[in-house]
Amino acid sequence: MLVDAKVRPTRVLGFLLVGPLFLLALGLLAFLHFRLDKGGISGFISDAFALRPIRQFGWQFGLQILLPIYFGAGILAWLTAILPGTLARPGLLREWRGRDALGLGCSALLWAHLVLWWQVPTALWVLPGLRTIPFVLLFPCLAALALFYPILWLSRLKGAGTPRRGAVLVCWLLLWSGLALVPQWLPRLKSEARGGDQPCKVLILGIDGLRSDTFLQEADNYKGIRYRNAYTVIPATRLLWHILWGGDPMTYTIGHAAPSKEEYAQTHNLTLLREATVKGLKPRFYIDDGGTIGTAGRHLDLDDILMPATGWENFVNSNLAVNFPLYAVWENNLKPFPTTNPWAALDAGVKEALRLGRGSGWVMFHSCLAHQPIFLTRRELARTGRWWPLAPIDYEPRATIDQVTPKDLLRADRRTNPFLAYQIRMASILQAWKPIWNTLDQDPQYRSAVRVLFSDHGERFHFVTSGFQLQGVHGFNLDPWECRSTMLMAGPGFSDAVIPAPREATVSILGLRDGIDQVLKGKVFDAAFLESRTPKAPFRYHTLATDAFGPEAYHYRSEPEQDLAISTYLGPGGLWFTSYKKSAQERAKDASVGYAVGSLSTYIKPLVGGGAMESSYRGYDLVEEHAIDEPAFQKAKKDVEQILIADSLK
């Protein structure tokens, strides 16, 4: 027995408190991290906890999810400590003390976390204090801290020789490593598939924020036709997917991340989903970070929709998981759908979407594995160069210019550039997906489908100086970095061969939407159709103020983030919506617009004093920029809106 006939309270408390005390320590570090870091997603989470529904969820998250995992892990930690310990001290089962349980149990949990931090070293930047220590010192220091009590305990044993003590220590380290590794080795719990017997007609796989230049550089061995000049309609994920589902572009190019209150009342305005459902195609949509799509509490004509959690809860799960590594590795196994924390497998989501999609005529998957900030794994870090002399904090990106200090600018290093981290992560994702994509033409379920690999928008990395960039953003602006997107087409009407040179035709995600409409109507969707749909690709968006990324050269008419936040409402069940003071028609008056032909794209943004600034880019390079008066702006705006109206599905 682990407790003798005379129950000692200190013994009981010793092993019962291992997990809760370790969780408390991690929780305090997380609290300090979010309190000190007010930028980006950290600032969003910190500010969000001032809201009552978020606080309620926070307590629920801590008490109902984190505490049971760490409580159970603490008990396992002590069991894995006491059983090998009897090899060195045979009477340990009867004689152990509460401090033995606490000391060895906490050492076990620290070692398990050290194993996980070794897999993703950049995750250490969320630990205040420790994150300033160079990796070359930090890992040995953490290892020494984890081993201090076990070695002290073994050194005090009488009658146990050095070989036996060494064997016990090795056994402990193997078992404690297992606490971290076993969840990664276990097969994940799979959600029940809805099944069906029809082959897929349209397969759409999306990678959030995949820039055109990064894709073309990393995916030259992907099967299918790649397009160099592909464009989104609006660089905002949720709105873009609603357009793909048949939503009116004139409606869904005005809005922001959260659905408006009016959208909840428009039950069946997504015409392609409706048509696909009526025709029995059983459209299915999967996403590995549901906070980005805003479907909680809404009725959509989808046969299946699955994500790790509902609504804004994903923001907490995906971003707070890095602070609790042991929770993160179990989260990857226990969620209804694979998620995006730093220990998530890059190919898990796409594999699960393809499995769950079998029997559906229209399968969709959207992945947010490259959402900012990016935590590089050890293998990915190796691609940055010599990372050992650096500290975790060096790899922490800055989300806004207010976070940048003179010290940051002085120690600017190519190895820690967030754009490099982005390129490495996108290369990792594409490498993980390549064998899956390149064998779809041999899969009976998907080989006859029009297969699409695309991005809903690009990603912009603002420069503070020529050698220092902020972390990536999207959904703020109309520019080539956000509006140029990825488009790879394969299957009937396109190609199942690896084609070295990308096509130069102008294609828009509007053309992809029209192609889906063709398939639903039983008509041909091929390369000729896609390339003929949008000779002039339009953009429209009511942009946000971008002064957080540096001084604006011009004073644009834009919506301040704080005003948008005030109008956003959250509920404890995951409901998340925006209640605008102005109608969509009123807000559309200040919308920015743009268009692209080939590699040349033009963006027209209204100025506060009247008129607009018109900027033209060849690829990502500025060609020309000049001001136009208000009548010229209104004419350009009307021209773009006429394209959107003409492209609306009837």
Secondary structure, 3 states (H helix, E strand, C coil): CCCCCCCCHHHHHHHHCHHHHHHHHHHHHHHHHHHHCCCHHHHHHHHHCCCHHHHHHHHHHHHHHHHHHHHHHHHHHHHHHHHHHHHHCCCHHHHCCHHHHHHHHHHHHHHHHHHHHHHCHHHHHHCCCHHHCCHHHHHHHHHHHHHHHHHHHHHCCCCCCHHHHHHHHHHHHHHHHHHHHHHHHCCCCCCCCCCCCECCCEEEEEECCCCHHHHHHHCCCCCEEEEEEEECCCCCHHHHHHHHCCCCHHHHCCCCCCCEHHHHHCCCCCHHHHHHHHCCCCCEEEECCHHHCCCCCCCCCCCEEECCCCCCHHHHHHHHHHHCHHHHHHHHHHCCCCCCCCCCCCCHHHHHHHHHHCECCEEEEEECCCCCCCCCCHHHHHCCCCCCCCCHHHHCCCCCHHHCCHHHHHCCCHHHCHHHHHHHHHHHHHHHHHHHHCCHHHCCCCCCCEEEEECCCCCECCEEECCEECCCECCCCCCHHHHEECEEEECCCCCCCECCCCEEEEEEHHHHHHHHHHHHCCCCCCHHHHHHHCCCEEEEECCECCHHHCCCCCCECCECHHHHHHCEEECCCCCEEECCCCCHHHHHCCCEEEEEECCEEEEEEEECCCCEEEEEEECCEEEEEEEECHHHHHHHHHHHHHHHHHCCCC
